[in-house]
Amino acid sequence: MSPLHVEIRTTDAMSEAQWDLWRDMLAANLLLNSPYFRPEFTQIAGRVCPGAAVAVLSRDGRTVGFFPLQRRGGAIQPLAAPMNDYHGVIAMPGDVPSLAEVAEVLPASKLNVTAWVRQSDADGPGEQRRTVQAELGSAGFDAWYAERRATFGKFFKDKERCRRSMQTEFGPLRVETRLRDSQMLDWLIDLKRDQYRRTGRHDIFACGWTADLLHALLKADTPGFSASMAGLWAGDRLAAVEYSLFAGDQCHFWFPGYVPELSRCSPGILLSLDTMRMAAETGVRSFDFGFEGEHYKKYFCNGERWVRDAVVVKPGLGATVSQAAVSALNLAGQGRGERLRNSVRRRWAAIEACEVTPGNRLKGGLQAAGAAFAKLSARTSPRVSA
């Protein structure tokens, strides 16, 4: 196969012919059926995200793919990371450059991806992770709900009880969708920031540009792509909001938030159910819940996708030092180096993506490493009887 070549362009420098080719590739490649691969997402993110660009990939002078990206120091990441839940090369099926090939030609010492859509057996580096979807199929929401309720009767009966209880205590429930209220979005962002503080996670909105991206996307409304929110009110009280992306018959649930003191009523789950029912009436058939993990997702989801989480480092001092540090930690016993690296890596990926300056990245990385090490030490320390 001919060698791969790359040209780095800003999104504004992309030609209309290139965007048309991009759309043709999406239409031909079903693995890229997600709002994150739409040209509109890249165009908007390209105006907001620091260090944004597109890698135009070619062989023998022929364009074979596009990879939206952002630079962070000597590293390259997918555009809009850590908020981009799917990424990879936009290309025709059967002609997709592998993750290793892309990492090799990019002008960076490191490529860090968390949800690379695996399109060939050659996409080998890193760890496989699973995302989960609720697939309604042609029968629509009612048939999907009947099957889920029959399979997980206890869970859905409990949510129906929550709905009745919430109505009794707070008043009639009301759900509105396709909302583009900037004040509501700020309310949701404040909820998420409070959640990050309570759980000790890095505040991805502290850097500013991530919130700007959500606001910018909220203004997008084209036939093939849009972003909007759904809200659940209990009486006069706003109880939950979910920010989602839409493309074709796809909905990606992106940022959910609910009032913590109402958690006993499961307002987020009730909102997701009502959003699905109402969106299905407009032709949406697939609802993506992102990475598996949260317990409730197994009750909703009957589909899955596999992606890769990987850091591809070019040979050199950085790779040597990283491996030496891990080896030293492993010598301390119980394989702690590898486990510590895996624990810190995902936190670091988010920090590195959010924080534009080296100082802020270093500060966030040290905090994440300390928290991960303390957590690991607590798990591995022997218990001492009183």
N, C-alpha and C positions, 0 to 999 in steps of 0.2 A: 504494500500500500504506500502511496506517496506520502511524504512528510507533511505534517500539519503546520500551518503558518497562522500567525495572529496579527491583527491590526486593532489597536485600542482606539475607540472613538467615543466622544461624548454623545449622549442621546440626541442632542440638538444637531449633531453632524451626520446623523443617519439619514439616508436618502429615502424618498417615498418608495423607490423600487426595493430597497432593503426591507422596509416595513411590510410591503406586499409579499415578499418572499417569506418573511417571518410568519405572516398569516397563513400562507399556503402550507408551510411546515406544520403549523398547529392543526390545520384541517386534516392533514394526512397522518399525524402521529397522535393516536388516542392516549398514549401515556402522558401527554402534555395537556390533558383536559383539566385545567385548573385555572382559576383567576390569576394566579401568580405568574403565569406564562403569557398572559395577554400583553400586547404592545402597550395598551393604555396604562397598565400597572408600571411598566418600565419607564414610560414617558413621564408619568407623574413623579415616580420615585427619583428619576434622574434629575428632576428640578429641585428636589428637596434634600436628598441624602448627600452628605459630604463624601467627596471622592468618587462620585458615581461615573460609570462608563459602561460601554458594551464592548466585549471582545468579539470581533468579527473573525471567524475561523474559516480557513480556506485550504484547499489542496489543488495544486496545479492551476492556480488562478481562479478556481471556482469556489464560490462561497458555499460551505457545507454546514455552517451553524452559527448561532449567536449565543453568547453567554453574558447576561447582565451582571455587573459586578460593582464592588466598591473597594477602594484602597484604604488600608489602615496601617500606616508605617510601611514595613516591608512585607506585609501580608495582603492577600486578596481574599475577599469573601463574596458571597452572593449579594446582589443588590438588595438593600433594605434589611439585611441581617441586623439584629436577631429576630426580626418580625416576619421574615419570609419563610413560610412553612413548607414550601416546595421550591426546588431550584435544580438547575441542570442546563444542558445545552439544547436550545431550540434547533431541531434538525429533522430531516426526513428519516422515517424508520429504515433501519438497515444501513444508515450512513451516519451514525452518531459517533463522534469522537468520544473516547473513553475518558473517565475521570483522570487517569494517569497521564494520558496524552495532553489533556487540557492543562493540568498542573505543570507539565514539562515546558510548554510553550509560553505560559503566562510570565510576564516580567515581574516576578516576585519570588521571594525565598520560601513562601508558604501559601498554600491554598487550604482554607478552612471551610468545610461544608457540614451542615447538620442534617439536611434532608434532601440529598442528591437523588433524583429519580433515576433508578437503575434501569438502563435501557439495553445493556448488553452484558454478556458474561465477563467482559474485560473490565467492568467497573468493580474491581476487586478490593482496593484499599479500604480500611476502616471497618466499621461495625454495622451490621444490618439492624434497622429499626422499623417498627410497624406503625402505620397510621390506620385509622379506622373510619368507616363511612356507614351511614344509613342509606341503603339503596332502596328506593320505593318501587322501582320498576314501572311498567306500564299500568299496573293496577292502581297506583296512587297511594295516598296517605291512609285511607280507611283500611285497605287490605294489609298494608304494612303494620298498622297499629293492631289490627286483629291478630296477626301472626305473633307479634312481639308480646302482646298481652296473654296470648295462649301459652307462650313459652316461658314468660316471666310474670306470671299472674300476681304474685305477692308484691313485686316491685311496683307495677302499674296500678294495682288496686290501692296501694299506699299513697301514690301520687294523686289519685282521684280523691282520696280522703283528705289529703293536704289541700286540694283545691276547695273542697267544701268547707273545711275548717277555716281557711283563709278568708273566704267570702263571709262566713258567719262573724268572724272577729273584726274584719276591717271594711267590709262592704263589697259591692260587686267588683269582679275582676274585669279589667279591660286591657286588651292587647292592641297595639298599633305597630305597623311595620312600615318599611321604606321611609324611615324618619331621617332627616338630615339637619338636625338642630345642633348647632355648635355648642350651645350651653349644655345640652344633654351629653354631648361627647366629653366636655370638660368634667361633668359630674362622674362619668364612667372612668375617666383617667384618674380622677382623685380617688375613686374606690380602689382601682388597681394599685395605685401608689401606696395606699394604706395597707393593702394586702401584702405587698412586697416588704414593707416595714415589719409587719407582724410575723411574717414567715422567714425573715432574714435573707430574702433573695435580693439580687441587685435590682435597683430601681431603673428600669429601662427608659423611663420617661424623664429622668432627671437631666438628661443631656439636651433636651429641647427639641431636636430635629425629629425624634420619633413621634412626638405628639403632633408636630407640624405635618408629618406624613399622613396621619389619620385624618386630620382636618382637610388636607388637600385632596385625598382620595374621596372624601365625602362629597366633594363637589362634582365628581365624575358621574355622568349618567348618559352612557351611549347604549345603542342596541345590543352590543356584545359584552359590555362590562359596566359594573356599577358597584358602589359601596353604600351601605345604609345601616341603620340601626332598627332594632325592634325594642319596644318598651312594654313592661307589664306594670299596670297600676292596680293597687288594692284600695278601693275607695278612691280617695283623692291623693293617695301616697304612691310615689314612684318606688317600686320594689326591686325591679331588675331591668337591666339593659344588656343587649347583645349586639356587638358590631360585627357585621358579616360582609364578605365579598361575594359577588354574583357574576357568573359568566355562562351564557347559554343556559343549560339545564342544571348547572352546578351552583351550590351554595357552600361557601366555606365559613363555618362558625369560627370567628377569629378572637374577639375579646369579649368574654362574658363578665358581668359583674352584678352583684346583688347586695342589698342591705344586710350586713352580717347578722343583725339581731332577728332577722326573719328567716334564718337558715332552717329552722325547724319546719317551715312550710314549703321548703324546696322551690322558691320562686324562680331560680334559674332553670330548673328542669321543666317547670310548667311553661316558662316562656319559650324554651326550645321546642316543646311539643306544639304549642300554638303557632309558633313561627313556621314550623314544618308544615302544619296543616294549611296555613294561609298561603305559603309560598308554593305548595303543591298545586293549588288552584290556578296558579299562573304558569305552570309547566315545569317547575323545578322538580327534579327526580333524584338528585344525589346530594346528600348533606355530609360534608366532611367535618369530622370532629378533631382532626389533627392526631397527634401522637396518642397511642393508647396509654393507660396509666390510671387516670381517674376512674374510680370504681363504677360510676354510673354509666360510662360509655358502653360497657358490655351489654347493657340492656337495650340500647338504641341501635347498635351497629351490627350489620350483617355483611359488611364488606371490609376489605383490607387492601393496603398498598404497602410495598416494601421500598425503603429508601436506605441510603448509606450516610453514616455519620463518620467523617474522616478528616484528619489533618495530614496533608501531603507536604512534607518538608524536603526541599532540595538538599542534596549532600553539602555539608559545610560545617562551620563552627556551631551554628545553632542546633543542628541535628545531633552533633556529637555531644554537646553539653547536655541537651535534653536527655539523651539515652544514658549518659553517665550518671546524671542525677537519679534517674529511675533505678539504675543498677545499684547505686549506693543505698537507696531506700530498701530495695529488695534484700540486700545483705543484712539489713536490720531484722529480718525475719518475717514470716507469714505473708510474703508477697505484697507487702504494704506499698511498695513503690508503684506497681502497676495499678492497684486499686485506687491509690491516692491520685494518680495521674488521670484516671478515668473520671473520678469524682470531680476533680477541679476543672477538667477540660471543657465540659459543657458550660460551667459557670464562666470560665474565662472567655469562651467564644462569644457569649452575650456581652460581657464587659468590653472586650476588644472591639466588637461591632458598634456598640453605643458610643464609647468614649473616643473622641477624636484626638485628644492630646496625649502624649506619652505619659505625662504626670498622672492624669486621671486614670489611664489604663493601669499604671503601676499600682496606684492606690487601691483600685478595685480588685486587682489580681491578688494583692497581698491579703486583703480582707477575705476574699473567697478561699484562698489557700488555707488561711488560719481556721476558718469555719469548717472547711472540709476535714482538715487534719484533726481538729477537736472532735468532730463527729465520729471519725474513724477510730480515734483513740478510745472514745467512750464505748464503742461497739466491741473493741478487741480487748479492753482491759478486763482482767479477771474480777469477778465479784467477790467481795470479802464479807463474810457473814458477820453480823453484829454480835 
